[in-house]
Amino acid sequence: MSENLPNKAVFQSYIWTCAKYDFSPYEKRIIYRLIEFAQRWLEGIKIKDHMHKIEPSDCGVNITMPVASILRDEDDHNYAKAKAAFTSLSKKGAEYEDDKIWFYTAIIEHPKIEKGTGIATFHVY
């Protein structure tokens, strides 16, 4: 996936659009990459490199992506900015309720950065 993607329409849930969150720029970039991955996956477009993966699991999907994809030509010594963004985003969640159910889930879970590789993985339900 290229960092300089052309502008294109992104379809996003009304629920997500109306959510009241204060996201850091790095958290937003994680979410944008997640939306891009999901759209490609739904369109049946295979991601053909080893650094970007969507792997279905029993309860959601595991996402693999380069840490650099959330940075903008910035140095992130010891992954401090990335770790802060992944940690903060894993503490935020989405809540849904109707007449029959109430549901809450974290936006991402189990973030992990493999030091020396620049690769991050996390789980999404």
Helices and strands as residue ranges (DSSP letters): H 14-18, H 25-42, E 53-57, E 60-66, G 67-70, G 77-79, H 80-90, E 93-97, E 102-106, E 109-114, E 119-124
